[in-house]
Amino acid sequence: MAAPLFDWVRADPQTLTEAFERTGASGKPPSVDWSEYAGLIAERVAEWLGDVARPLGRVFGPNVQTWLGWTVTGLAFVLVVVIAIRMIRAFNQRPGIVALEAVVARRRAPPFTGEQHRLAALACLEREEARLALTSIWWWFAATALKEQPDPAMTTRDVLRRSRREDLRARAQKLDRLRFSATAPTTTDVRELLRDFEASF
């Protein structure tokens, strides 16, 4: 049985920013514990060295263990140098300031209006991207029915209930069927649905 296909919708940046501010959470990933990381690598190298040295010692004699130990030590030194260089480059990029500037830029950017979503749907249909057009139609329908920017967490039923537009229920149900159907929608069906919505607003 084929699983239904869902259109993933990018979360609204302003909503995410407000959520982080209210909860005090942070979107910054935790720093790496390099000492623990190095300890784990040392344990694995020691285990590998023991597994390799025992059979080689039986074949080539005990001197091979000394040679193998110096080789592993040299490789470990190179690894430490590479990690140090990458850490220095990461610190020079000042990611905290870059992330802060990105958040400020997103706050200044106004959200899409209902009409912009409708135009985006038409552009998708011109490119024969029917499923993407359905996502834009949903946002246009929700923004137009509510006369405000819809909450990204709202469902179609929420929009109908809050807007009190029960006359749009049949069209909204058809929109959901096309969006979540396992069968790919056709551009003809999506254009027809868009025209029906346009006649209702």
C-alpha positions as CSV (number, residue, x, y, z in Angstrom):
1,M,0.0,0.0,0.0
2,A,1.5,3.3,-1.1
3,A,2.0,5.8,1.7
4,P,0.5,9.3,1.2
5,L,2.8,12.0,0.0
6,F,3.0,15.2,2.2
7,D,4.3,18.6,1.2
8,W,6.8,19.8,3.7
9,V,6.2,23.5,4.5
10,R,9.1,25.6,5.7
11,A,8.5,26.9,9.2
12,D,7.9,30.6,9.6
13,P,11.2,32.2,10.8
14,Q,9.4,34.8,12.9
15,T,7.4,32.1,14.7
16,L,10.5,30.1,15.4
17,T,12.4,33.2,16.7
18,E,9.5,34.1,19.0
19,A,9.3,30.5,20.3
20,F,13.1,30.6,21.1
21,E,12.7,33.9,22.9
22,R,9.6,32.8,25.0
23,T,11.1,29.4,26.1
24,G,14.7,30.6,26.6
25,A,15.9,27.8,24.3
26,S,18.8,28.2,22.0
27,G,19.2,27.2,18.4
28,K,23.0,27.0,18.8
29,P,24.3,23.4,18.8
30,P,26.2,22.3,21.9
31,S,30.0,22.7,21.8
32,V,32.0,19.6,21.1
33,D,33.8,18.0,24.0
34,W,37.2,17.5,22.3
35,S,38.7,15.8,25.3
36,E,36.1,13.1,25.4
37,Y,36.3,12.8,21.6
38,A,40.1,12.4,21.8
39,G,39.7,9.8,24.6
40,L,37.3,7.7,22.5
41,I,39.7,7.8,19.5
42,A,42.6,6.8,21.7
43,E,40.7,3.8,23.0
44,R,39.8,2.7,19.5
45,V,43.3,3.1,18.3
46,A,44.7,1.2,21.3
47,E,42.3,-1.7,20.6
48,W,43.1,-1.7,16.9
49,L,46.9,-1.5,17.7
50,G,46.6,-4.5,20.0
51,D,44.7,-6.5,17.4
52,V,47.2,-5.7,14.7
53,A,50.4,-6.0,16.7
54,R,49.8,-9.5,18.1
55,P,49.8,-11.4,14.8
56,L,52.5,-9.1,13.3
57,G,54.7,-9.7,16.4
58,R,54.4,-13.5,15.9
59,V,55.5,-13.1,12.2
60,F,58.1,-10.3,12.3
61,G,59.2,-10.3,15.9
62,P,58.7,-7.9,18.8
63,N,60.4,-4.9,17.0
64,V,57.3,-4.4,14.8
65,Q,55.3,-3.3,17.8
66,T,57.7,-0.4,18.4
67,W,57.6,0.6,14.7
68,L,53.8,0.4,14.6
69,G,53.5,2.5,17.8
70,W,55.6,5.3,16.3
71,T,53.5,5.2,13.1
72,V,50.2,5.5,15.0
73,T,51.7,8.3,17.2
74,G,52.6,10.3,14.0
75,L,49.1,9.8,12.5
76,A,47.6,11.0,15.8
77,F,49.8,14.1,15.7
78,V,48.6,14.9,12.2
79,L,45.0,14.4,13.2
80,V,45.4,16.9,16.2
81,V,47.0,19.5,13.9
82,V,44.1,19.2,11.4
83,I,41.5,19.5,14.1
84,A,43.3,22.6,15.6
85,I,43.4,24.3,12.2
86,R,39.6,23.7,11.7
87,M,38.8,25.0,15.1
88,I,40.8,28.2,14.5
89,R,39.0,28.7,11.2
90,A,35.6,28.2,12.8
91,F,36.4,30.7,15.5
92,N,37.5,33.3,12.9
93,Q,34.2,33.1,11.1
94,R,32.4,34.4,14.3
95,P,29.2,32.2,13.7
96,G,27.3,33.9,16.6
97,I,27.4,37.3,14.9
98,V,26.5,35.8,11.5
99,A,23.5,34.0,13.1
100,L,22.3,37.1,14.9
101,E,22.5,39.1,11.7
102,A,20.4,36.4,9.9
103,V,17.7,36.6,12.6
104,V,17.5,40.4,12.4
105,A,17.2,40.2,8.6
106,R,14.4,37.6,8.9
107,R,12.6,39.8,11.3
108,R,12.7,42.8,8.9
109,A,11.4,40.7,6.0
110,P,7.6,41.0,5.8
111,P,5.6,37.8,5.5
112,F,4.0,36.7,2.2
113,T,0.6,38.2,1.6
114,G,-2.3,36.1,0.3
115,E,-2.0,37.6,-3.1
116,Q,1.7,36.7,-3.3
117,H,0.8,33.1,-2.4
118,R,-1.7,33.1,-5.3
119,L,0.9,34.4,-7.7
120,A,3.3,31.8,-6.5
121,A,0.8,29.1,-7.2
122,L,0.3,30.4,-10.7
123,A,4.1,30.4,-11.2
124,C,4.3,26.8,-10.0
125,L,1.5,25.8,-12.5
126,E,3.4,27.4,-15.3
127,R,6.3,25.2,-14.4
128,E,4.0,22.1,-14.2
129,E,4.7,21.8,-10.5
130,A,1.2,21.0,-9.4
131,R,2.0,19.7,-5.9
132,L,4.0,22.8,-5.0
133,A,1.2,24.9,-6.4
134,L,-1.2,23.3,-3.9
135,T,0.9,24.4,-1.0
136,S,0.8,28.0,-2.2
137,I,-3.0,27.7,-2.8
138,W,-3.5,26.5,0.8
139,W,-1.6,29.6,2.1
140,W,-3.6,31.9,-0.1
141,F,-6.9,30.3,0.9
142,A,-6.0,30.5,4.6
143,A,-4.7,34.1,4.5
144,T,-7.7,35.3,2.4
145,A,-10.3,33.6,4.5
146,L,-8.8,34.7,7.8
147,K,-7.9,38.2,6.4
148,E,-4.6,37.8,8.3
149,Q,-1.4,35.8,8.2
150,P,-2.3,32.2,9.2
151,D,-0.5,30.4,12.0
152,P,1.7,27.7,10.4
153,A,0.4,25.2,12.9
154,M,-3.2,25.6,11.7
155,T,-5.1,23.0,9.8
156,T,-7.6,23.5,7.1
157,R,-10.4,22.7,9.6
158,D,-9.0,25.4,11.9
159,V,-9.1,28.0,9.1
160,L,-12.7,27.2,8.3
161,R,-13.8,27.3,11.9
162,R,-12.0,30.5,12.7
163,S,-12.9,32.3,9.5
164,R,-16.6,31.0,9.7
165,R,-16.4,30.3,5.9
166,E,-18.4,27.1,5.9
167,D,-19.2,27.8,2.2
168,L,-15.6,27.0,1.4
169,R,-15.7,23.5,3.1
170,A,-16.1,21.5,-0.1
171,R,-13.3,23.3,-1.9
172,A,-11.1,23.1,1.2
173,Q,-11.7,19.3,1.4
174,K,-10.8,18.9,-2.2
175,L,-7.6,20.9,-1.6
176,D,-6.6,18.6,1.2
177,R,-7.4,15.5,-0.9
178,L,-5.2,16.7,-3.7
179,R,-2.4,17.8,-1.3
180,F,-2.2,14.5,0.7
181,S,-3.1,12.0,-2.0
182,A,-0.6,9.3,-2.9
183,T,-1.5,10.0,-6.6
184,A,0.3,13.0,-8.0
185,P,-2.2,15.8,-8.8
186,T,-2.5,17.1,-12.4
187,T,-2.1,20.7,-13.3
188,T,-5.6,20.7,-14.8
189,D,-7.1,19.7,-11.4
190,V,-5.1,22.3,-9.6
191,R,-6.0,25.1,-12.0
192,E,-9.7,24.1,-11.7
193,L,-9.5,24.2,-7.9
194,L,-7.8,27.6,-8.0
195,R,-10.5,29.0,-10.3
196,D,-13.1,27.7,-7.8
197,F,-11.4,29.4,-4.9
198,E,-11.0,32.7,-6.9
199,A,-14.8,32.7,-7.6
200,S,-15.4,32.4,-3.9
201,F,-13.4,35.4,-2.7
